[in-house]
Amino acid sequence: MAIWDSDKIAVFDDYDLNEFKGNIARKEKYIYWAESFSEAGSYSTAKTKDTSGLKRYVSRINKENLSETFKLAEGNDAYASITDGDYLYATAVFTDRIEFYKYDNNLEVVTNVTMKNDGQLNASQQFVIIDNYLYLLVSTLDLSTQVPNVEIWKMDKEFNIVEKYNLNETSAYMRMVNVGDVLYIVESLDGRNSNGEYKSGNKLLVFDLKSQNKNYIDIPDKYPTNIHYDAKNNQLIIENEGMYNGEFSFTTVNLDNLEKDIIHLDGFSTEQYIAPYFTFKNNIYYFLFNDSLVKYDIVDKKQTIINLEKYKIKDAHYLIVK
C-alpha cells in the first residue's frame, strides 16, 4: 500500500499499516484532485489542484515503481480526463469552445482539437471508454431559450464525434460510470427553489446506449456528487456532498436487487475535513482523509480508523492498494 502526502509517499507492506516500509521523497509537492483519477493497467492519471501561479498539471503515475510525471495542462485544466493506458484524453472548457487534448505516455500532446460552441454553451463533465470509443458527458445551455440539457457525445480517440445522444434532462448531471453498455449518471442538482437555492438531485439516470432507453433509480441521500462501480459486488458507490449533508456519506446501490445502504463516516467534521479520496479492493472500501484512513468492510459493515499522524502524514490525498 502507498499513501501520497504532499512531500512524500509512505509505503507499507500490509493493508493495516502495521508494516511501514519507508518514505519516498516526491520531487514535486503537488496535491491531486481526488475525483480526477483514472486507472488503466499499471498507470494512473490525474490532475493537480492549483499550484503557485494558479497553474494546473496533468500527471501520470506508475503504480509499480510509484514514479510521477508532470506536465503543465494544456488550456490550464483537464476538466474531464481519462486514460486507456496508452494515452490520456482531456478537455479544457471555455465560454465559446471545448478544447480536446490527447497526451502520450510522456505527456506530450499528439492530438489537439478545438470544438466551437454553436448556439449553445457546452461544458464537458466526464469521460468513460467503451469498446475503444470515448463517451463524454456534456452539460449544455441553449443560448436562445436559456434551457439547460444533457448530452452524451460518442467520439473516436481522435475526438471525431460519431454520434450524439440527447438525454432531454434539465437537471445537472455531472458524473457517470458504465456497466457494459449501460451508463449510470448522477443527478447532482435539480434546479433551484423559490429562494434561489440549489435543490438536491435524488436519482440516477440509467441510459442504455444500445436501446437508448432511459430509466431512473431513486437514491436516499442528498446532493450526490461522484460515482464508482464495484464489479466484484456488482454495486454502485455514490459520494454525497458533505457540506450540504453535514457529514461525509456514501450511498451503495446493489444492481442485483437495487438494495440501498448508506455508509456514514462518523467523526470527521465537514468544517475540518474535505471529502476523502475513495478506492476499494475486494470487500474493503478505503476512505482517505488528510490525516486518517478509514477501512470499511462491506460484509460486516465494520469501520476501522487508522491515524496517519504517527507516520507524519498531514496531507494524504491519494492511495494505491496493491
C-alpha positions in Angstrom: 0.0 0.0 0.0 1.2 3.5 -0.8 -0.2 6.8 0.6 0.6 10.1 -1.1 1.4 13.1 1.2 2.4 16.5 -0.2 6.1 15.9 0.1 6.4 12.1 0.3 4.9 8.7 -0.5 4.6 6.4 2.5 4.9 2.8 1.6 3.5 -0.1 3.7 3.8 -3.9 3.3 0.3 -4.6 4.6 -3.2 -3.3 4.5 -3.5 -2.3 8.2 -0.4 0.0 8.1 1.4 -2.0 10.7 4.4 -2.8 8.5 5.9 0.6 7.5 8.5 0.1 4.8 9.6 3.8 4.4 9.1 7.0 2.6 9.8 8.1 -1.0 10.5 11.8 -1.4 8.4 13.5 -4.0 10.2 15.8 -6.5 7.1 18.0 -6.8 4.8 18.7 -3.9 1.6 18.9 -5.9 -1.8 17.8 -4.5 -4.1 15.8 -6.7 -7.8 16.4 -7.3 -9.4 13.3 -5.7 -12.1 12.9 -8.4 -9.7 13.3 -11.3 -8.0 9.9 -11.1 -8.3 7.4 -13.9 -6.6 4.0 -14.0 -5.7 1.5 -16.7 -3.1 -1.3 -16.4 -0.1 -0.2 -14.3 -0.7 3.5 -14.6 -3.0 6.2 -13.1 -3.5 9.7 -14.4 -4.8 12.7 -12.6 -4.7 16.5 -12.5 -3.3 18.7 -9.7 -5.0 21.3 -7.7 -3.9 24.9 -8.4 -0.2 25.4 -7.8 1.6 28.7 -7.3 0.7 31.0 -10.2 -2.7 29.2 -10.5 -1.2 26.6 -12.7 -2.6 23.0 -13.1 -0.7 20.0 -14.2 -1.6 16.6 -15.6 0.2 13.6 -14.1 1.0 10.0 -15.0 1.7 7.7 -12.1 3.5 4.4 -12.4 1.7 2.2 -9.8 4.6 -0.3 -9.8 7.6 1.9 -9.0 5.4 4.9 -7.8 7.2 7.4 -10.1 5.3 10.5 -11.2 5.5 12.5 -14.4 4.0 16.0 -14.6 3.2 18.3 -17.5 1.5 21.7 -17.5 -2.0 21.1 -18.5 -2.9 22.5 -22.0 -5.7 25.0 -21.5 -4.5 25.1 -17.9 -7.0 22.4 -17.0 -8.1 18.8 -17.5 -11.8 19.3 -16.8 -12.7 15.8 -18.0 -9.9 13.3 -18.4 -9.4 9.5 -18.8 -6.6 7.1 -19.7 -6.7 3.9 -21.7 -3.2 3.0 -20.5 -1.6 4.3 -23.7 -2.9 7.9 -23.9 -4.5 10.5 -21.7 -7.6 12.2 -23.1 -8.5 15.5 -21.6 -10.6 18.7 -22.1 -10.4 22.3 -21.3 -13.7 24.3 -21.2 -14.1 27.9 -22.3 -17.2 30.0 -22.8 -17.0 29.7 -26.6 -15.4 26.3 -27.1 -14.1 23.0 -25.7 -10.5 22.1 -26.4 -9.6 18.4 -26.6 -6.1 17.1 -25.9 -4.6 13.6 -26.4 -1.3 13.1 -24.4 1.1 10.3 -25.0 2.9 8.4 -22.2 5.4 11.2 -21.9 2.5 13.7 -21.6 3.3 15.3 -24.9 0.3 16.4 -26.9 -0.2 14.3 -30.0 -3.7 15.5 -30.9 -5.4 18.8 -30.3 -9.0 19.5 -31.4 -11.0 22.7 -30.8 -14.8 22.4 -30.9 -16.6 25.7 -31.2 -20.0 26.2 -29.5 -22.8 26.6 -31.9 -26.0 28.1 -30.4 -25.4 26.5 -27.0 -22.8 26.6 -24.2 -21.1 23.2 -23.7 -19.3 22.0 -20.6 -17.6 18.6 -20.6 -18.1 16.7 -17.4 -16.7 13.2 -17.6 -15.3 10.6 -20.0 -15.9 6.8 -20.0 -14.3 4.4 -22.5 -16.5 1.6 -24.1 -15.4 -0.6 -26.9 -12.5 1.7 -27.9 -14.7 4.8 -28.1 -14.8 7.8 -25.8 -18.2 8.7 -24.3 -18.3 12.3 -23.0 -21.0 13.6 -20.6 -21.8 17.2 -21.6 -23.9 19.8 -19.9 -25.4 22.3 -22.4 -27.3 25.6 -22.3 -29.4 26.7 -25.2 -28.5 30.4 -25.8 -31.8 31.3 -27.3 -34.1 29.7 -24.7 -31.7 29.5 -21.7 -32.9 25.9 -21.2 -30.2 23.5 -19.9 -29.8 20.0 -21.2 -27.6 16.9 -21.0 -25.9 15.1 -23.9 -23.6 12.2 -24.4 -21.0 12.5 -27.2 -19.7 9.3 -28.7 -16.2 10.1 -30.1 -13.3 8.1 -31.6 -9.9 8.6 -29.9 -9.0 11.4 -32.3 -12.1 13.4 -30.9 -14.2 13.0 -34.0 -17.9 12.9 -33.0 -19.5 9.6 -34.1 -22.9 10.2 -32.5 -24.7 12.5 -30.1 -27.4 11.3 -27.6 -29.8 13.9 -26.4 -30.9 13.0 -22.9 -33.6 15.7 -22.6 -32.8 16.4 -19.0 -32.8 19.9 -17.4 -31.2 18.8 -14.1 -27.4 18.9 -13.5 -25.9 15.5 -14.3 -22.2 15.7 -13.8 -20.7 12.2 -13.1 -21.2 8.8 -14.6 -19.9 5.2 -14.7 -20.6 2.5 -17.2 -21.5 -1.1 -16.6 -21.1 -2.6 -20.0 -23.2 -0.6 -22.4 -25.3 1.0 -19.7 -24.5 4.4 -18.2 -25.4 5.3 -14.6 -25.4 9.1 -14.4 -25.7 11.0 -11.1 -28.3 13.8 -10.8 -26.3 16.2 -8.7 -28.7 19.2 -8.7 -32.4 19.6 -9.6 -32.8 23.3 -10.3 -33.4 25.9 -7.6 -36.1 26.6 -5.1 -38.1 29.8 -4.6 -35.3 31.3 -2.6 -32.8 30.7 -5.4 -31.0 27.9 -3.6 -29.9 24.8 -5.4 -32.2 21.7 -4.8 -30.6 18.4 -4.4 -30.8 15.7 -7.1 -32.2 12.4 -5.8 -31.8 9.9 -8.6 -29.6 8.1 -11.0 -30.3 8.3 -14.7 -29.9 4.8 -16.3 -29.2 5.1 -20.0 -28.8 2.1 -22.3 -26.6 3.1 -25.2 -27.8 0.2 -27.4 -31.6 0.6 -27.0 -31.3 4.3 -25.9 -33.9 3.6 -23.2 -33.9 5.7 -20.1 -34.8 4.6 -16.6 -34.3 6.0 -13.1 -33.1 4.8 -9.7 -34.1 6.8 -6.7 -31.3 7.4 -4.1 -31.9 8.2 -0.5 -29.2 10.7 0.5 -28.9 14.3 -0.7 -26.6 16.1 -3.1 -24.8 13.2 -4.8 -21.6 14.1 -6.5 -19.3 11.3 -7.7 -20.0 7.6 -8.6 -17.9 4.4 -8.8 -18.7 0.8 -9.8 -17.6 -2.2 -7.7 -17.7 -5.0 -10.3 -16.9 -7.8 -7.7 -20.0 -7.0 -5.7 -22.0 -5.5 -8.7 -22.8 -2.3 -6.8 -22.6 1.4 -7.3 -20.9 3.7 -4.7 -22.2 7.3 -4.8 -20.4 10.0 -2.9 -22.6 12.6 -1.3 -21.7 16.3 -0.8 -20.5 16.6 2.8 -21.2 20.3 3.3 -24.9 20.1 2.4 -25.5 16.9 4.4 -23.5 17.8 7.4 -21.5 14.6 7.2 -19.4 12.6 4.8 -21.5 9.7 3.5 -21.6 7.3 0.6 -24.6 5.5 -0.8 -24.4 2.0 -2.2 -26.8 0.6 -4.7 -26.7 -3.2 -5.4 -27.6 -3.7 -9.0 -28.8 -7.3 -8.5 -31.7 -6.2 -6.3 -31.5 -2.4 -6.1 -31.0 -2.6 -2.3 -29.5 0.6 -1.0 -27.4 1.4 2.0 -25.6 4.5 3.4 -22.1 4.4 4.7 -21.7 7.2 7.4 -18.1 8.2 8.1 -18.6 9.4 11.7 -16.1 11.5 13.5 -15.0 13.7 10.5 -16.4 17.2 10.7 -17.3 18.8 7.4 -15.9 22.0 8.8 -12.4 20.5 9.4 -12.1 18.0 6.6 -12.6 17.9 2.8 -14.2 14.9 1.0 -11.9 11.8 1.2 -10.2 10.0 -1.6 -12.0 6.7 -2.2 -10.9 3.4 -3.6 -11.6 -0.3 -2.9 -10.2 -3.7 -3.2 -12.1 -7.0 -2.7 -14.6 -6.3 0.1 -12.8 -3.4 1.7 -13.6 0.2 0.9 -10.9 2.8 1.7 -11.7 6.4 2.6 -8.6 8.6 2.8 -8.7 11.8 4.7 -5.7 14.1 5.1 -4.7 12.6 8.5 -6.7 9.3 8.7 -7.6 6.2 6.7 -11.0 4.6 7.2 -11.3 1.0 6.2 -14.9 -0.3 5.7 -15.7 -4.0 5.4 -18.8 -4.2 3.3 -19.6 -7.7 4.6 -19.8 -7.0 8.4 -20.1 -3.2 7.9 -17.3 -2.6 10.4 -15.3 0.6 10.2 -11.6 0.8 11.2 -10.0 4.2 11.6 -6.2 4.4 11.3 -4.5 7.6 12.4 -1.8 8.7 9.9 -0.1 11.3 12.1 2.2 8.7 13.7 3.8 8.5 10.2 3.9 12.3 10.0 1.4 12.3 7.2 -0.7 15.5 7.2 -1.8 16.0 3.6 -2.8 12.5 2.5 -4.7 12.7 -0.8 -4.1 9.5 -2.9 -3.8 5.8 -2.1 -2.7 2.8 -4.1 -3.8 -0.6 -2.8 -1.9 -3.4 -4.5 
